[in-house]
Amino acid sequence: MTKITFVLPTNYNKPMGGFKIVYQYANWLIEQGFKVSICYCYGSNESKSYAAIKRLVDTRIIKFSRRETKVTWFALNKSIELVYNCIFSQEFPDSDIIFATSARTAPVVSSLPKEKGRKFYFIQGYESIGFGNKEGFAEETYNLGMTNIVISNELRQKVLSSGVEVPEYLPNFYNHNEFYLENPIEKRKNIVCLLNHVQETKRTKLGLEILREVKKTIPDLEVQLFGAYDPVEKLEDWIHFTKNANTEKLRKDIYGESKIYLLPSILEGWVLTGMEAMASGAAVVASRIGGIMDYANQENSILVTPDDKETFITEIINILQNEEKQLKIAKRGNEDIKQYSIEKSGKQLLQIINSKV
């Protein structure tokens, strides 16, 4: 039986898009008959000796971090082996295939002995200095000699520009059993949904500024704000916040009740929430960035220059006042997004693996 290991950063047991994609691949691979392990690093950006001391204190003396040794927000197959707080090579299981899944885990996987598996680097975003890394660190990880796999065309160009060979392309997907059209696209109220996030590149504050301006023209506007973190600022009574919304809540009451999903983020590897919103019937109004343009275009969404506040305001008002335009964009997006599935991407992943081993 082929053994596959995914190496993730520290586990904080919070919903994260990159983790969710890995978890879905892990479940799918189990269903295909593979043995799968997921390892979570402890202090991957620190020296091993220092990380070991921290881990000893953190796990056996007094817990001082938010690291978790459980995953409750996603239904992982019980056959998957979970290994938490890994530092030393002997703590990673021997495998046939091993994946780094972030810039911080890439050096860890690269340094492991060959019995840990043939090395692949699943690049899910451009982890530049905005992620707490030094300038050029992301590019260094592309040159570690592993098989690079990217999820978007923009990432492909960034990897190529670092001087390595053409990476493998593996587009993301969404779960069709979780996100689909439950509520009709027609006759929706003037509701816009927005992701709440503490990461500045997500531009939650800008999104709220935009919607406050829209409210002046669309007085019955309501906002559905959602996310894993507490709101970034005080909210008015027409802005409703849901923390840690489950799939049903997102599909039915947030995306599924909204005319628009506002996505002002300026940096994404691949915007999973945009796919979920389209599948649930919301028209996407987003920044024109690489993380969305693999599946979004001017026919199935509205794309705006990043940080162009006034254009965002204008486009949202236009859609809310023009039902024909709203229906056209939402229906086209709902249809176009159906091509992205775990079955399709999973088969591509296996093709990539088989071509390298």
Phi, psi and omega in degrees: 000129180290132181254130181235132178240134172252131179252115181252161173293191180304140177268119175250006179054044175237143178302125178219136185301315181296321176294318183298319178298314179298317180299320180292320175298318180300313178299316182296319180295323175300316180296334179273000176100010179271158171263129187233137173236148173236123179249135178251129183281153172241118177061048184294342180259013181239165176296149184297321181294318179293317179298323181294320178295315178301316181297318179301312180293316186293323187259342186236343183247293178215121182288120181241355181245173178262014178298143182237153175244044176202158174231111183248345185272352179224140182275088177281142176301134184293346179280349180284129177279125178251126180237116186260153171057048181280139176230305187267154187301324182292347180275349176266134182292150172294138184214171172270325182227138176223137183245127161279144185236005179199168180298324181289331180271346182299311178297327179298308181294320181301327184274354183287149178293162189296335180291350177279350173125160172296133193264128176236149180238107181272101187268110186256357180186164177270097186272079184273199183297339177293348179257016179084010179263155177288156181299131180089354182296317180302315181296324177299321182291333179291342185254027182271001176089005177273167174282113182278132176235127181244154182260354180214161179292327177297317178295325177301316180294322179294320178293316178300320182292346178277354174101010179259174180289169183300125179283163174284145181251125182223094183294150178285185188204177170224164182275111183291343177276345180260322183237119181200175184278097178268320178255140179303146177289328180289154171063027175281151177284171179282076180242134176239134176254153186210138177282132174264126182210145180280341180289125187300326182295341178287339175060041177298316181299318177298317179302318179293322176298316179301313185290330175294325176288321178299322181303329180294331179263328181245084188297335180269013178298136171232152183237135173254105179262136183214158178162177183270351182246159176295155182307144183285346180200172180295139186246145174285167185288347177269001175251113185258128184250134175237122178266134178053049178299135177280175185301315181298318179297316179297310184295315189271315191254340182255284175300318189288347176255349187269144170284325187227142165251116180271127185228081185273007182306147180251355181210116180214148171281311177200124187276097180294321182296330177296321177295316180299319180295315178301314181298333181266001173100007178271142174281132183267128172243112192222162170293142178279085182231163184299330184290353179235340189284355173289335180233348181252143177211181185287354177269326185248008180195179173244122182250132186234146175305131182308137178068011178276082187303314184295320179291321175303313180300312182298314183294320180294316178299318180301317181291317181294334180264353184234092184298323180299317179293317179300314181294319181298312182292314183297318181291321179294317178297318180299324180281314184298324188287345184295343182287346184262111184222157178296326180297315181292312181291323179299318178295322177295320178300315180295324176298319178296313180300311183295333180283348185247352182244000000 
